[in-house]
Amino acid sequence: MSQPERRTVPVLSVMDMVPVSAGRSRTDALTDMIALARAADAAGYERYWLAEHHGSTTYLSSATIVLMGQVLAATERLGVASGGIMLPNHAPLVVAEQIGTLATLYPGRVDLGLGRAPGTDRRTAAALRRGASDPGRFAEEILEILTYLGDAPGPERVPGSLLLGAPGAPDHALHAPESGGPRVRAIPGEGTHPDVWVLGSSVNGARVAGRLGLPFAVASHFAPVQADAAIATYRSVLESRTADAPDLQGAPDVPRVAAAVNAMVAPSREEARLLFSTAMAAAARIVGNRPGPLDPPSQDPQAWRTYAPGKERAVEAAMSLSFVGTADDVAARLREQAARWDLDEILVVTYAHDPALRRRSYELLAQAWNA
């Protein structure tokens, strides 16, 4: 895994859950994803992050690796990352093989973001046949994947309590010991060293990222209340790593933080607020357990409340880290937020019922950011 130089100005990236809009087909939504990726490539975005959701009537990102391959093939220089692969749903070796295949086809353009949420409801999670993931097991499986993607022999499992620094646990417990038998190999995959990120919405994921010395991406687009604590925990735990802690595939010795935010940019503030009503409705649908495709924008700024009666405060809290307005307004406020959290990368989440207006939002923001 490479160690990029620390940037003085954070880069902008796209975060895409691949939403489907009311009145448009699922094929349309996937085609729209490719069009957005090409627009992001041309506009100068750093990376295109693709989420993982299962059984959703809103998001079409169940096959994250497949979508990553499509975006890589359709673009020229744009980095592509999983945002993320949810490890409760996947065997670590399969993750390493699939990401390793992409990294072999597109060297230097693939990042692997790993999370531990199921990305779905309990029944669908059970159908995926993997099981829940506590922080200890999550850390074990990240180490396993890192070893498959590196140059060292295949791993033996190391207890998660050791990985997370249980009392009395030596730091060298992070090493994956060699096995006496035939090594397990990820082919393709071994030796590709893609950047590996830990994704999280709370201090639990932050603690894993810091302990393993890996970059951390916080899901502040839907859990902003916990973001301050998560980022502070990550920096603190990373700083406390002892000097003899192992270097996991070139893990950074300085914090590397990305944060996801909601944004809508339009030529006027009034239009931006109108278009943002779609995002508010989408959030209310999730909180109110009334899933469905993206709604057209509403002239009534409170229309989203019908989807989450009695849960309005939860919706407002989830969407409190949102940047809506003209390109100059949003870029200025994003710079302030980036400085507050000392961010290296901003993952921009934009919903619009009209895919052309969604692309326009990203394009306008990139122009202002790079001006």
MIFI-764474 format. One record per residue (C-alpha): z, x, y; residue number from 1. Coordinates in pm, 1 decimal. Example, Ala and Ser with C-alpha at 12.3 -4.5 7.8 and 13.67 -1.06 7.14 Angstrom:
2
+----------+----------+----------+-----+
!       zz !       xx !       yy ! seq !
+----------+----------+----------+-----+
!    780.0 !   1230.0 !   -450.0 !   1 !
!    714.0 !   1367.0 !   -106.0 !   2 !
+----------+----------+----------+-----+
END
This chain:
371
+----------+----------+----------+-----+
!       zz !       xx !       yy ! seq !
+----------+----------+----------+-----+
!      0.0 !      0.0 !      0.0 !   1 !
!    -94.9 !    137.0 !    342.3 !   2 !
!    136.7 !    189.0 !    635.3 !   3 !
!    -38.9 !     57.7 !    947.3 !   4 !
!     62.8 !    201.9 !   1279.6 !   5 !
!    299.2 !    -11.7 !   1484.8 !   6 !
!    104.0 !   -206.0 !   1747.7 !   7 !
!    221.5 !   -249.7 !   2103.9 !   8 !
!     51.3 !   -591.1 !   2120.3 !   9 !
!     75.3 !   -820.0 !   1816.9 !  10 !
!   -242.2 !   -932.7 !   1647.9 !  11 !
!   -346.0 !  -1294.4 !   1608.1 !  12 !
!   -423.5 !  -1437.4 !   1265.7 !  13 !
!   -517.3 !  -1779.1 !   1130.8 !  14 !
!   -285.1 !  -1969.8 !    896.8 !  15 !
!   -474.6 !  -2238.4 !    704.5 !  16 !
!   -336.8 !  -2501.4 !    467.0 !  17 !
!   -692.2 !  -2642.6 !    440.2 !  18 !
!   -616.5 !  -2995.6 !    561.4 !  19 !
!   -850.6 !  -3286.0 !    500.1 !  20 !
!   -919.0 !  -3531.2 !    783.7 !  21 !
!   -931.5 !  -3907.9 !    752.6 !  22 !
!  -1289.9 !  -4021.0 !    701.2 !  23 !
!  -1402.0 !  -3681.2 !    571.0 !  24 !
!  -1439.5 !  -3578.4 !    207.8 !  25 !
!  -1258.2 !  -3300.7 !     27.4 !  26 !
!  -1587.6 !  -3115.2 !      6.2 !  27 !
!  -1611.8 !  -3144.2 !    384.4 !  28 !
!  -1263.1 !  -2994.9 !    422.1 !  29 !
!  -1345.7 !  -2693.1 !    206.7 !  30 !
!  -1673.3 !  -2643.1 !    391.4 !  31 !
!  -1481.0 !  -2667.7 !    719.5 !  32 !
!  -1252.0 !  -2389.1 !    596.1 !  33 !
!  -1549.6 !  -2156.4 !    555.0 !  34 !
!  -1679.4 !  -2246.7 !    902.0 !  35 !
!  -1337.1 !  -2177.6 !   1053.9 !  36 !
!  -1312.2 !  -1845.1 !    874.0 !  37 !
!  -1649.8 !  -1737.9 !   1009.2 !  38 !
!  -1546.1 !  -1843.0 !   1359.3 !  39 !
!  -1221.4 !  -1646.0 !   1325.2 !  40 !
!  -1414.3 !  -1342.9 !   1205.3 !  41 !
!  -1644.6 !  -1358.7 !   1507.2 !  42 !
!  -1355.7 !  -1422.5 !   1749.1 !  43 !
!  -1166.2 !  -1111.4 !   1643.0 !  44 !
!   -873.4 !  -1255.1 !   1447.0 !  45 !
!   -695.7 !  -1000.0 !   1231.3 !  46 !
!   -639.7 !  -1198.7 !    914.9 !  47 !
!   -695.4 !  -1535.8 !    752.4 !  48 !
!   -386.4 !  -1653.9 !    564.8 !  49 !
!   -427.3 !  -1923.8 !    299.9 !  50 !
!   -134.4 !  -2130.4 !    177.4 !  51 !
!    -49.8 !  -2276.6 !   -163.0 !  52 !
!     15.9 !  -2649.2 !   -202.2 !  53 !
!    -14.1 !  -2861.2 !   -515.4 !  54 !
!    -64.0 !  -3234.6 !   -560.6 !  55 !
!   -112.0 !  -3289.8 !   -188.2 !  56 !
!   -337.4 !  -3553.1 !    -34.2 !  57 !
!   -319.8 !  -3361.3 !    293.6 !  58 !
!   -376.8 !  -2999.6 !    192.9 !  59 !
!   -647.5 !  -2865.7 !    -40.1 !  60 !
!   -495.9 !  -2521.5 !    -95.2 !  61 !
!   -391.5 !  -2548.9 !   -459.7 !  62 !
!   -621.0 !  -2265.4 !   -576.5 !  63 !
!   -525.9 !  -2001.4 !   -321.6 !  64 !
!   -693.8 !  -1706.7 !   -492.5 !  65 !
!  -1019.8 !  -1900.1 !   -526.8 !  66 !
!  -1012.8 !  -1989.5 !   -158.0 !  67 !
!   -940.6 !  -1628.0 !    -65.0 !  68 !
!  -1248.6 !  -1518.4 !   -255.8 !  69 !
!  -1462.1 !  -1775.0 !    -76.9 !  70 !
!  -1340.1 !  -1662.9 !    265.3 !  71 !
!  -1388.0 !  -1295.7 !    181.3 !  72 !
!  -1743.3 !  -1360.7 !     66.5 !  73 !
!  -1826.7 !  -1563.1 !    378.3 !  74 !
!  -1695.0 !  -1312.4 !    634.3 !  75 !
!  -1762.1 !   -951.9 !    724.4 !  76 !
!  -1450.5 !   -774.6 !    853.1 !  77 !
!  -1175.5 !  -1037.6 !    850.0 !  78 !
!   -867.0 !   -958.5 !    646.1 !  79 !
!   -761.1 !  -1230.5 !    402.7 !  80 !
!   -406.5 !  -1291.2 !    278.6 !  81 !
!   -226.8 !  -1533.9 !     54.4 !  82 !
!     21.8 !  -1721.7 !    266.1 !  83 !
!    144.0 !  -1726.8 !      7.9 !  84 !
!    133.0 !  -1716.0 !   -368.1 !  85 !
!    440.3 !  -1909.9 !   -484.4 !  86 !
!    585.8 !  -1702.3 !   -766.5 !  87 !
!    761.3 !  -1989.9 !   -944.7 !  88 !
!    410.6 !  -2111.8 !  -1030.6 !  89 !
!    252.1 !  -1788.2 !  -1152.6 !  90 !
!    305.8 !  -1503.2 !  -1395.4 !  91 !
!    336.1 !  -1171.7 !  -1206.2 !  92 !
!     73.5 !  -1000.4 !  -1421.8 !  93 !
!   -180.9 !  -1275.2 !  -1351.4 !  94 !
!   -110.2 !  -1249.3 !   -977.1 !  95 !
!   -167.1 !   -872.7 !   -991.9 !  96 !
!   -490.4 !   -912.3 !  -1187.8 !  97 !
!   -631.7 !  -1178.0 !   -957.2 !  98 !
!   -534.4 !  -1009.8 !   -630.4 !  99 !
!   -640.8 !   -677.8 !   -778.9 ! 100 !
!   -984.3 !   -820.1 !   -854.7 ! 101 !
!  -1024.5 !   -928.8 !   -491.6 ! 102 !
!   -890.8 !   -595.1 !   -365.0 ! 103 !
!  -1141.9 !   -412.6 !   -584.4 ! 104 !
!  -1430.8 !   -623.5 !   -457.6 ! 105 !
!  -1316.7 !   -609.9 !    -93.1 ! 106 !
!  -1115.0 !   -289.6 !    -44.9 ! 107 !
!   -892.9 !   -281.2 !    261.4 ! 108 !
!   -931.6 !   -653.2 !    336.4 ! 109 !
!   -680.2 !   -817.5 !    100.9 ! 110 !
!   -307.2 !   -875.5 !    159.3 ! 111 !
!    -70.0 !  -1045.8 !    -81.8 ! 112 !
!    195.1 !  -1275.8 !     61.4 ! 113 !
!    457.0 !  -1392.3 !   -189.0 ! 114 !
!    698.1 !  -1683.4 !   -161.7 ! 115 !
!    944.1 !  -1857.8 !   -389.3 ! 116 !
!    909.8 !  -2224.4 !   -291.8 ! 117 !
!    726.9 !  -2442.6 !   -546.1 ! 118 !
!    486.3 !  -2576.2 !   -283.8 ! 119 !
!    500.2 !  -2924.5 !   -432.1 ! 120 !
!    723.2 !  -3200.4 !   -568.0 ! 121 !
!    947.1 !  -3156.8 !   -872.8 ! 122 !
!    721.7 !  -3338.8 !  -1117.0 ! 123 !
!    417.8 !  -3132.5 !  -1020.7 ! 124 !
!    628.6 !  -2815.9 !  -1029.6 ! 125 !
!    729.1 !  -2900.4 !  -1385.8 ! 126 !
!    362.7 !  -2949.7 !  -1477.7 ! 127 !
!    290.5 !  -2597.9 !  -1352.0 ! 128 !
!    525.3 !  -2478.5 !  -1629.0 ! 129 !
!    690.6 !  -2182.8 !  -1465.6 ! 130 !
!   1028.3 !  -2293.5 !  -1329.9 ! 131 !
!   1256.0 !  -2237.4 !  -1031.8 ! 132 !
!   1304.1 !  -1901.7 !   -863.6 ! 133 !
!   1632.7 !  -1774.6 !   -727.9 ! 134 !
!   1635.3 !  -1474.7 !   -488.7 ! 135 !
!   1722.8 !  -1231.2 !   -766.2 ! 136 !
!   1440.2 !  -1335.4 !   -992.8 ! 137 !
!   1203.8 !  -1346.1 !   -695.5 ! 138 !
!   1288.0 !   -983.4 !   -616.7 ! 139 !
!   1237.5 !   -882.0 !   -979.4 ! 140 !
!    892.7 !  -1036.1 !   -990.6 ! 141 !
!    786.9 !   -878.7 !   -661.2 ! 142 !
!    882.5 !   -538.8 !   -797.7 ! 143 !
!    686.9 !   -614.8 !  -1113.8 ! 144 !
!    375.4 !   -701.2 !   -912.2 ! 145 !
!    412.5 !   -393.7 !   -692.2 ! 146 !
!    424.3 !   -174.4 !   -999.3 ! 147 !
!    117.3 !   -336.8 !  -1153.5 ! 148 !
!    -76.3 !   -279.0 !   -829.9 ! 149 !
!     39.4 !     80.7 !   -794.5 ! 150 !
!    -13.3 !    397.0 !   -991.8 ! 151 !
!    311.7 !    402.6 !  -1192.5 ! 152 !
!    354.9 !    283.4 !  -1552.2 ! 153 !
!    404.0 !    -88.9 !  -1611.8 ! 154 !
!    754.7 !   -213.8 !  -1537.7 ! 155 !
!   1056.7 !   -310.8 !  -1732.4 ! 156 !
!   1246.2 !   -595.9 !  -1568.8 ! 157 !
!   1529.4 !   -486.4 !  -1340.9 ! 158 !
!   1812.8 !   -735.7 !  -1280.4 ! 159 !
!   1776.9 !   -914.1 !   -950.1 ! 160 !
!   2144.1 !   -855.5 !   -871.0 ! 161 !
!   2069.4 !   -484.3 !   -865.2 ! 162 !
!   1755.7 !   -529.4 !   -658.0 ! 163 !
!   1952.5 !   -718.2 !   -394.5 ! 164 !
!   2227.8 !   -460.7 !   -377.9 ! 165 !
!   2514.8 !   -623.8 !   -565.5 ! 166 !
!   2850.6 !   -450.1 !   -512.6 ! 167 !
!   2851.7 !   -117.6 !   -691.1 ! 168 !
!   2480.2 !   -123.4 !   -762.0 ! 169 !
!   2309.0 !    209.8 !   -688.2 ! 170 !
!   1994.8 !    202.9 !   -476.5 ! 171 !
!   1803.3 !    377.8 !   -751.2 ! 172 !
!   1826.5 !     49.3 !   -945.2 ! 173 !
!   1514.5 !    -43.6 !   -751.7 ! 174 !
!   1316.2 !    198.8 !   -967.8 ! 175 !
!   1121.8 !     40.5 !  -1253.3 ! 176 !
!   1196.9 !    256.3 !  -1559.3 ! 177 !
!    918.5 !    362.9 !  -1787.8 ! 178 !
!    889.0 !    188.3 !  -2119.8 ! 179 !
!    859.5 !    385.5 !  -2440.1 ! 180 !
!    584.3 !    158.5 !  -2570.3 ! 181 !
!    231.7 !     87.7 !  -2447.9 ! 182 !
!    226.4 !     19.8 !  -2076.7 ! 183 !
!    129.3 !   -318.2 !  -1937.1 ! 184 !
!   -164.3 !   -276.0 !  -1701.1 ! 185 !
!   -330.3 !   -500.1 !  -1443.9 ! 186 !
!   -703.3 !   -432.2 !  -1472.7 ! 187 !
!   -848.4 !   -469.1 !  -1213.5 ! 188 !
!   -544.7 !   -423.3 !   -996.5 ! 189 !
!   -378.6 !    -93.8 !  -1075.4 ! 190 !
!   -416.9 !    156.1 !   -795.6 ! 191 !
!   -545.8 !    -96.5 !   -539.9 ! 192 !
!   -224.0 !    -99.5 !   -330.9 ! 193 !
!   -282.0 !   -410.8 !   -117.9 ! 194 !
!    -21.0 !   -476.8 !    147.3 ! 195 !
!    246.2 !   -702.9 !     -0.4 ! 196 !
!    444.5 !   -938.1 !    225.6 ! 197 !
!    750.2 !  -1146.2 !    154.3 ! 198 !
!    722.6 !  -1497.7 !    296.7 ! 199 !
!   1029.5 !  -1702.5 !    377.4 ! 200 !
!   1179.6 !  -1973.4 !    593.0 ! 201 !
!   1543.9 !  -1862.1 !    574.4 ! 202 !
!   1772.5 !  -1562.6 !    544.7 ! 203 !
!   1724.3 !  -1557.4 !    165.2 ! 204 !
!   1362.5 !  -1447.5 !    181.9 ! 205 !
!   1443.4 !  -1218.5 !    473.3 ! 206 !
!   1711.1 !  -1045.6 !    269.6 ! 207 !
!   1470.5 !   -986.5 !    -19.1 ! 208 !
!   1206.2 !   -842.4 !    215.6 ! 209 !
!   1456.3 !   -612.2 !    384.1 ! 210 !
!   1609.9 !   -492.5 !     60.7 ! 211 !
!   1269.7 !   -411.2 !    -86.8 ! 212 !
!   1149.3 !   -254.7 !    238.7 ! 213 !
!    848.2 !   -487.6 !    262.1 ! 214 !
!    699.2 !   -667.6 !    564.4 ! 215 !
!    832.5 !  -1016.7 !    630.0 ! 216 !
!    644.1 !  -1329.6 !    740.4 ! 217 !
!    864.0 !  -1615.7 !    859.6 ! 218 !
!    752.6 !  -1977.9 !    821.3 ! 219 !
!    865.2 !  -2070.7 !   1171.6 ! 220 !
!    587.0 !  -2327.0 !   1209.1 ! 221 !
!    797.5 !  -2572.8 !   1007.8 ! 222 !
!   1144.2 !  -2408.6 !    999.2 ! 223 !
!   1188.9 !  -2268.8 !   1351.7 ! 224 !
!   1562.7 !  -2339.5 !   1362.5 ! 225 !
!   1625.5 !  -2073.5 !   1097.2 ! 226 !
!   1374.8 !  -1820.8 !   1225.4 ! 227 !
!   1606.2 !  -1627.7 !   1459.5 ! 228 !
!   1859.4 !  -1570.7 !   1182.9 ! 229 !
!   1591.0 !  -1484.1 !    928.3 ! 230 !
!   1428.8 !  -1220.1 !   1149.7 ! 231 !
!   1766.2 !  -1069.5 !   1247.0 ! 232 !
!   1872.3 !  -1056.1 !    881.4 ! 233 !
!   1548.5 !   -886.4 !    780.7 ! 234 !
!   1585.7 !   -615.6 !   1043.3 ! 235 !
!   1952.0 !   -560.6 !    962.6 ! 236 !
!   1902.8 !   -535.2 !    586.3 ! 237 !
!   1598.3 !   -311.2 !    623.3 ! 238 !
!   1787.0 !    -81.2 !    859.2 ! 239 !
!   2077.3 !    -55.8 !    614.5 ! 240 !
!   1859.8 !     73.2 !    330.8 ! 241 !
!   1990.2 !    414.5 !    234.6 ! 242 !
!   1783.9 !    726.4 !    274.5 ! 243 !
!   1740.4 !    764.5 !   -102.4 ! 244 !
!   1613.9 !    409.1 !   -152.2 ! 245 !
!   1278.5 !    425.0 !   -330.4 ! 246 !
!    950.4 !    395.1 !   -144.7 ! 247 !
!    787.2 !     90.7 !   -304.6 ! 248 !
!    414.2 !    159.5 !   -281.8 ! 249 !
!    433.7 !    289.7 !     75.2 ! 250 !
!    672.1 !     23.9 !    207.8 ! 251 !
!    729.6 !     60.0 !    583.3 ! 252 !
!   1036.0 !    243.6 !    709.7 ! 253 !
!   1027.8 !     31.4 !   1026.5 ! 254 !
!   1038.0 !   -349.1 !   1044.3 ! 255 !
!    707.7 !   -532.5 !   1025.9 ! 256 !
!    736.6 !   -899.5 !   1115.8 ! 257 !
!    488.1 !  -1185.5 !   1132.8 ! 258 !
!    571.1 !  -1539.6 !   1242.4 ! 259 !
!    377.7 !  -1863.2 !   1208.1 ! 260 !
!    352.6 !  -2099.5 !   1505.3 ! 261 !
!    182.1 !  -2429.7 !   1582.0 ! 262 !
!    -78.7 !  -2428.3 !   1857.3 ! 263 !
!   -343.9 !  -2644.9 !   2016.7 ! 264 !
!   -568.8 !  -2512.3 !   2290.9 ! 265 !
!   -816.8 !  -2714.5 !   2494.2 ! 266 !
!   -987.1 !  -2681.5 !   2833.5 ! 267 !
!   -720.2 !  -2905.2 !   2989.4 ! 268 !
!   -352.6 !  -2961.1 !   2919.8 ! 269 !
!   -413.0 !  -3332.1 !   2890.3 ! 270 !
!   -673.3 !  -3291.3 !   2618.2 ! 271 !
!   -456.2 !  -3038.6 !   2434.2 ! 272 !
!   -163.3 !  -3281.1 !   2428.9 ! 273 !
!   -390.4 !  -3559.2 !   2305.8 ! 274 !
!   -531.0 !  -3346.2 !   2024.6 ! 275 !
!   -182.8 !  -3224.1 !   1927.9 ! 276 !
!    -87.8 !  -3581.1 !   1837.5 ! 277 !
!   -267.4 !  -3518.5 !   1507.2 ! 278 !
!    -29.9 !  -3232.9 !   1424.1 ! 279 !
!    274.5 !  -3443.0 !   1513.4 ! 280 !
!    153.4 !  -3720.9 !   1287.5 ! 281 !
!     95.5 !  -3473.3 !   1002.9 ! 282 !
!    450.4 !  -3339.5 !   1037.8 ! 283 !
!    593.3 !  -3692.1 !   1050.7 ! 284 !
!    401.9 !  -3783.3 !    735.5 ! 285 !
!    564.5 !  -3490.9 !    553.1 ! 286 !
!    916.3 !  -3560.6 !    678.7 ! 287 !
!    878.4 !  -3933.8 !    616.5 ! 288 !
!    728.2 !  -3878.2 !    270.2 ! 289 !
!    411.7 !  -4062.9 !    364.8 ! 290 !
!    141.2 !  -3808.4 !    280.2 ! 291 !
!   -218.8 !  -3858.5 !    376.3 ! 292 !
!   -514.5 !  -3701.9 !    555.4 ! 293 !
!   -506.1 !  -3594.6 !    917.3 ! 294 !
!   -510.1 !  -3883.3 !   1162.3 ! 295 !
!   -744.1 !  -3902.1 !   1462.0 ! 296 !
!   -569.9 !  -3822.9 !   1792.2 ! 297 !
!   -373.7 !  -4107.7 !   1946.3 ! 298 !
!   -344.7 !  -4204.5 !   2311.1 ! 299 !
!     14.5 !  -4304.9 !   2234.2 ! 300 !
!    220.6 !  -3981.7 !   2231.9 ! 301 !
!    490.0 !  -4153.5 !   2023.7 ! 302 !
!    260.8 !  -4297.1 !   1756.0 ! 303 !
!    375.3 !  -4036.7 !   1501.5 ! 304 !
!    721.8 !  -4199.1 !   1491.1 ! 305 !
!    591.7 !  -4481.8 !   1271.8 ! 306 !
!    558.2 !  -4235.3 !    982.4 ! 307 !
!    920.5 !  -4117.3 !    990.6 ! 308 !
!   1147.7 !  -4397.5 !   1112.1 ! 309 !
!   1503.9 !  -4272.3 !   1143.4 ! 310 !
!   1389.3 !  -3911.6 !   1096.6 ! 311 !
!   1240.5 !  -3849.3 !   1437.8 ! 312 !
!   1479.7 !  -3565.0 !   1519.1 ! 313 !
!   1384.6 !  -3383.7 !   1200.1 ! 314 !
!   1016.8 !  -3404.9 !   1294.0 ! 315 !
!   1084.0 !  -3279.9 !   1646.1 ! 316 !
!   1293.7 !  -2992.8 !   1512.3 ! 317 !
!   1024.3 !  -2893.3 !   1263.9 ! 318 !
!    759.2 !  -2888.9 !   1538.0 ! 319 !
!    972.5 !  -2733.0 !   1811.4 ! 320 !
!    786.5 !  -2401.0 !   1794.2 ! 321 !
!    457.5 !  -2541.1 !   1920.4 ! 322 !
!    231.8 !  -2409.3 !   2193.4 ! 323 !
!      7.0 !  -2669.8 !   2351.8 ! 324 !
!   -209.1 !  -2635.2 !   2660.8 ! 325 !
!   -491.2 !  -2433.0 !   2810.5 ! 326 !
!   -581.5 !  -2096.3 !   2664.0 ! 327 !
!   -409.4 !  -1898.8 !   2940.7 ! 328 !
!    -94.4 !  -2111.6 !   2913.0 ! 329 !
!    -67.1 !  -2076.2 !   2538.4 ! 330 !
!   -149.7 !  -1704.6 !   2534.7 ! 331 !
!    117.9 !  -1634.3 !   2796.0 ! 332 !
!    383.3 !  -1830.3 !   2606.8 ! 333 !
!    286.3 !  -1667.7 !   2278.3 ! 334 !
!    329.5 !  -1325.1 !   2436.0 ! 335 !
!    678.4 !  -1425.8 !   2547.1 ! 336 !
!    766.0 !  -1544.3 !   2196.3 ! 337 !
!    620.7 !  -1229.7 !   2042.3 ! 338 !
!    830.0 !  -1013.5 !   2273.7 ! 339 !
!   1143.8 !  -1211.6 !   2193.5 ! 340 !
!   1102.5 !  -1156.4 !   1820.6 ! 341 !
!    925.1 !   -818.4 !   1850.4 ! 342 !
!    640.0 !   -945.9 !   1637.4 ! 343 !
!    358.8 !   -746.1 !   1483.3 ! 344 !
!    147.3 !  -1048.0 !   1394.3 ! 345 !
!    126.9 !  -1414.0 !   1496.8 ! 346 !
!     -2.4 !  -1664.0 !   1242.4 ! 347 !
!   -156.4 !  -1953.6 !   1432.6 ! 348 !
!   -148.1 !  -2299.6 !   1270.0 ! 349 !
!   -378.8 !  -2554.9 !   1432.2 ! 350 !
!   -446.7 !  -2909.5 !   1317.4 ! 351 !
!   -727.8 !  -3122.4 !   1455.7 ! 352 !
!   -895.9 !  -3426.9 !   1311.5 ! 353 !
!  -1231.7 !  -3295.6 !   1433.8 ! 354 !
!  -1300.6 !  -2955.0 !   1269.3 ! 355 !
!  -1521.6 !  -2850.6 !   1562.2 ! 356 !
!  -1230.6 !  -2898.1 !   1804.0 ! 357 !
!  -1006.4 !  -2702.3 !   1570.4 ! 358 !
!  -1250.9 !  -2411.1 !   1577.9 ! 359 !
!  -1276.0 !  -2439.9 !   1954.8 ! 360 !
!   -897.9 !  -2411.9 !   1986.1 ! 361 !
!   -891.8 !  -2087.4 !   1790.3 ! 362 !
!  -1188.2 !  -1948.4 !   1983.2 ! 363 !
!  -1039.1 !  -2027.9 !   2325.5 ! 364 !
!   -706.0 !  -1873.2 !   2228.7 ! 365 !
!   -870.6 !  -1553.7 !   2103.3 ! 366 !
!  -1067.8 !  -1518.2 !   2426.6 ! 367 !
!   -752.9 !  -1547.0 !   2637.7 ! 368 !
!   -551.3 !  -1320.6 !   2408.7 ! 369 !
!   -811.3 !  -1043.8 !   2412.9 ! 370 !
!   -895.1 !  -1071.3 !   2783.2 ! 371 !
+----------+----------+----------+-----+
END
